[in-house]
Amino acid sequence: MRFFLSLLFILFVSVSALSAQNLKKVYDEKADAMAQIDSALVEAAKSHRYVICQVGGNWCKWCLRFADYITQDKEIADFIQSNFVYVHINSSSRRGEQNNVNAIRRLGNPIRFGLPVMVVLDVDGNVLHTQDSSFLEEGEGYNKNKVMRFLRNWTPSSVEQSR
């Protein structure tokens, strides 16, 4: 039984890796996530936008699918560009070692929701919202209406209007 479970796990990891293979790798596994966040906050403050940190990894097919989806759909890509500074935060290395522990803590430990997970920050670095991406999924991809609803609800104008 133990052998069968091990074999099943290896098969699952292999299939996940193969399905993510054809998508662009967007996570810099050597980047300092704290510096990425700080840089995004500076840019956001200058341009009156918020920051979205997409936490995940290059090994995660759903992470790469989401990154691909939001760049391939022109309406979504333009909306993000107008309202957010978007940054990909690597949650861990391929060897399973925890990277960027302080950045993950700074973001409120969002990986507890699974990956990918999006964290919206205001220009002061305060966490405004953590979005579990499973609520945006549909079939083997993402639902445009759900993605746009999430994005529209967390723009600077939307949040400031509700205060």
Secondary structure, 3 states (H helix, E strand, C coil): CHHHHHHHHHHHHHHHHHHHHCCCCCCCCCCCHHHHHHHHHHHHHHHCCEEEEEEECCCCHHHHHHHHHHHHCHHHHHHHHHHEEEEEEECECCCCCECCHHHHHHCCCHHHHCCCEEEEECCCCCEEEEEEHHHHEECCEECHHHHHHHHHHCCHHHHHHCC
